[in-house]
């Protein structure tokens, strides 16, 4: 059974453990001053070599991370450059001093953490001095003596840009550049100074002489201007008197001219006024006559022209109405004729289509014997053909027939029989009518012999010993199938 003392020991142990944990946490929480950069290294992230903190704080995990500070105090670097070759291969001395410090830019701080961590300020100063000396030699080699001596700003600007780029690579920042003096070992720059001094002295002497000359010239010009101004004043006075006299004479002439012009203008105005009065009188009479003529013209127009125009319009309207009426009636008759002709055409089309459809079905019914369909159609047309033959002989008038029936007939035929046969031969044959209509009769109705067939039949002897028939009778005789 747990006693009260055990609880006290347990609570005390827990409190002691909590205090130790807090103490450990406080000891691992590191703060960075504003003039320092805290570099945390160890396990700081994938692909990261260090983490730089400026003016803040960070928790340092024991055994996993470590930390170290970089001082931001500026450093003065003296660069006593001697014997640097210029572009003209003249050796010059250029003592200078530079102020540098570790940069607080994030990218450059990382460079400082990787290259300067653990180095003393002396080591950092020596490294910066070597970089500065090398870059100064490079910049001076790209410039002439004249440029170095006269354009000191260009020299400083070139040195600053060149050195700042190289210092950024190791994490430093160039704060100030001071080039104290530039000399050369051959005295060229000193000679340039002497030349400039002599030139300045000569220019000063020239300016003094020019000032004296300007004073003497100014005095002479002043005397000249005084004399000229006095003469000009006297001439102006005389010219003023002359101009005054001229103005008086001109004013008198102008007065007289104005008086004459005024008198002439008054007379002219009087004549113009009189002429205007007469012209106005003539214009009034003219307008009165024109008004009277207009009244008469209007009266005649109203009495003669207006009734004629009214009658003309009446006739035109009546003629247009009659023409419209005739046009409407003509259109009606044309529509009626068109309707009748359309109906007839539709009837003929329907009849022809019906006959074509019937002939098609008749041909389909005949099958492989299309001549049967033609024979049926010919049978239907027989009444019409017979009627045509009757029409051919109905107007023949036979007043009297005299028959001499003697014994002189051939082949036992009498004269009466020959007459009847001749009469039948005079009728239009059925085959000829069919041929004129473009129809070929069937074989069972016979066919008409041609002249060649007739000649062959005349030349061939009869097999029965009977005499040959008369040529004309043979031509009229039809051959049956």
Secondary structure in CASP SS format (residue, H / E / C, confidence):
PFRMAT SS
TARGET T0000
AUTHOR 0000-0000-0000
METHOD secondary structure of the structure
MODEL  1
X C 1.00
X C 1.00
X C 1.00
X H 1.00
X H 1.00
X H 1.00
X H 1.00
X H 1.00
X H 1.00
X H 1.00
X H 1.00
X H 1.00
X H 1.00
X H 1.00
X H 1.00
X H 1.00
X H 1.00
X H 1.00
X H 1.00
X H 1.00
X H 1.00
X H 1.00
X H 1.00
X H 1.00
X H 1.00
X H 1.00
X H 1.00
X H 1.00
X E 1.00
X E 1.00
X E 1.00
X C 1.00
X C 1.00
X C 1.00
X C 1.00
X E 1.00
X E 1.00
X E 1.00
X E 1.00
X E 1.00
X E 1.00
X E 1.00
X C 1.00
X C 1.00
X C 1.00
X C 1.00
X C 1.00
X C 1.00
X C 1.00
X E 1.00
X E 1.00
X E 1.00
X E 1.00
X E 1.00
X C 1.00
X C 1.00
X E 1.00
X E 1.00
X E 1.00
X C 1.00
X C 1.00
X C 1.00
X C 1.00
X C 1.00
X E 1.00
X E 1.00
X E 1.00
X E 1.00
X E 1.00
X E 1.00
X E 1.00
X C 1.00
X C 1.00
X C 1.00
X E 1.00
X E 1.00
X E 1.00
X E 1.00
X E 1.00
X E 1.00
X E 1.00
X E 1.00
X E 1.00
X E 1.00
X E 1.00
X C 1.00
X C 1.00
X C 1.00
X C 1.00
X C 1.00
X E 1.00
X E 1.00
X E 1.00
X E 1.00
X E 1.00
X E 1.00
X E 1.00
X E 1.00
X E 1.00
X E 1.00
X E 1.00
X E 1.00
X C 1.00
X C 1.00
X C 1.00
X H 1.00
X H 1.00
X H 1.00
X H 1.00
X H 1.00
X H 1.00
X H 1.00
X H 1.00
X H 1.00
X H 1.00
X C 1.00
X C 1.00
X C 1.00
X C 1.00
X C 1.00
X H 1.00
X H 1.00
X H 1.00
X H 1.00
X H 1.00
X H 1.00
X H 1.00
X H 1.00
X H 1.00
X H 1.00
X H 1.00
X H 1.00
X H 1.00
X H 1.00
X H 1.00
X H 1.00
X H 1.00
X H 1.00
X H 1.00
X H 1.00
X H 1.00
X C 1.00
X C 1.00
X C 1.00
X H 1.00
X H 1.00
X H 1.00
X H 1.00
X H 1.00
X H 1.00
X C 1.00
X H 1.00
X H 1.00
X H 1.00
X H 1.00
X H 1.00
X H 1.00
X H 1.00
X H 1.00
X H 1.00
X H 1.00
X H 1.00
X H 1.00
X H 1.00
X H 1.00
X H 1.00
X H 1.00
X H 1.00
X C 1.00
X C 1.00
X C 1.00
X E 1.00
X E 1.00
X E 1.00
X E 1.00
X E 1.00
X E 1.00
X E 1.00
X E 1.00
X E 1.00
X E 1.00
X E 1.00
X E 1.00
X E 1.00
X C 1.00
X C 1.00
X C 1.00
X H 1.00
X H 1.00
X H 1.00
X H 1.00
X H 1.00
X H 1.00
X H 1.00
X H 1.00
X H 1.00
X H 1.00
X H 1.00
X H 1.00
X H 1.00
X H 1.00
X H 1.00
X H 1.00
X H 1.00
X H 1.00
X H 1.00
X H 1.00
X H 1.00
X H 1.00
X H 1.00
X H 1.00
X H 1.00
X H 1.00
X H 1.00
X H 1.00
X H 1.00
X H 1.00
X H 1.00
X H 1.00
X H 1.00
X H 1.00
X H 1.00
X H 1.00
X H 1.00
X H 1.00
X H 1.00
X H 1.00
X H 1.00
X H 1.00
X H 1.00
X H 1.00
X H 1.00
X H 1.00
X H 1.00
X H 1.00
X H 1.00
X H 1.00
X H 1.00
X H 1.00
X H 1.00
X H 1.00
X H 1.00
X H 1.00
X H 1.00
X H 1.00
X H 1.00
X H 1.00
X H 1.00
X H 1.00
X H 1.00
X H 1.00
X H 1.00
X H 1.00
X H 1.00
X H 1.00
X H 1.00
X H 1.00
X H 1.00
X H 1.00
X H 1.00
X H 1.00
X H 1.00
X H 1.00
X H 1.00
X H 1.00
X H 1.00
X H 1.00
X H 1.00
X H 1.00
X H 1.00
X H 1.00
X H 1.00
X H 1.00
X H 1.00
X H 1.00
X H 1.00
X H 1.00
X H 1.00
X H 1.00
X H 1.00
X H 1.00
X H 1.00
X H 1.00
X H 1.00
X H 1.00
X H 1.00
X H 1.00
X H 1.00
X H 1.00
X H 1.00
X H 1.00
X H 1.00
X H 1.00
X H 1.00
X H 1.00
X H 1.00
X H 1.00
X H 1.00
X H 1.00
X H 1.00
X H 1.00
X H 1.00
X H 1.00
X H 1.00
X H 1.00
X H 1.00
X H 1.00
X H 1.00
X H 1.00
X H 1.00
X H 1.00
X H 1.00
X H 1.00
X H 1.00
X H 1.00
X H 1.00
X H 1.00
X H 1.00
X H 1.00
X H 1.00
X H 1.00
X H 1.00
X H 1.00
X H 1.00
X H 1.00
X H 1.00
X H 1.00
X H 1.00
X H 1.00
X H 1.00
X H 1.00
X H 1.00
X H 1.00
X H 1.00
X H 1.00
X H 1.00
X H 1.00
X H 1.00
X H 1.00
X H 1.00
X H 1.00
X H 1.00
X H 1.00
X H 1.00
X H 1.00
X H 1.00
X H 1.00
X H 1.00
X H 1.00
X H 1.00
X H 1.00
X H 1.00
X H 1.00
X H 1.00
X H 1.00
X H 1.00
X H 1.00
X H 1.00
X H 1.00
X H 1.00
X H 1.00
X H 1.00
X H 1.00
X H 1.00
X H 1.00
X H 1.00
X C 1.00
X C 1.00
X C 1.00
X H 1.00
X H 1.00
X H 1.00
X H 1.00
X H 1.00
X H 1.00
X H 1.00
X H 1.00
X H 1.00
X H 1.00
X H 1.00
X H 1.00
X H 1.00
X H 1.00
X H 1.00
X H 1.00
X H 1.00
X H 1.00
X H 1.00
X H 1.00
X H 1.00
X H 1.00
X H 1.00
X H 1.00
X C 1.00
X C 1.00
X C 1.00
X C 1.00
X C 1.00
X C 1.00
X C 1.00
X C 1.00
X C 1.00
X C 1.00
X C 1.00
X C 1.00
X C 1.00
X C 1.00
X C 1.00
X C 1.00
X C 1.00
X C 1.00
X C 1.00
X C 1.00
X C 1.00
X H 1.00
X H 1.00
X H 1.00
X H 1.00
X H 1.00
X H 1.00
X H 1.00
X H 1.00
X H 1.00
X H 1.00
X H 1.00
X H 1.00
X C 1.00
X C 1.00
X C 1.00
X H 1.00
X H 1.00
X H 1.00
X H 1.00
X H 1.00
X H 1.00
X H 1.00
X C 1.00
X C 1.00
X C 1.00
X C 1.00
X C 1.00
X C 1.00
X H 1.00
X H 1.00
X H 1.00
X C 1.00
X E 1.00
X C 1.00
X C 1.00
X C 1.00
X H 1.00
X H 1.00
X H 1.00
X H 1.00
X H 1.00
X H 1.00
X H 1.00
X H 1.00
X H 1.00
X C 1.00
X C 1.00
X C 1.00
X C 1.00
X C 1.00
X C 1.00
X C 1.00
X C 1.00
X C 1.00
X C 1.00
X C 1.00
X H 1.00
X H 1.00
X H 1.00
X H 1.00
X H 1.00
X H 1.00
X C 1.00
X C 1.00
X E 1.00
X C 1.00
X C 1.00
END
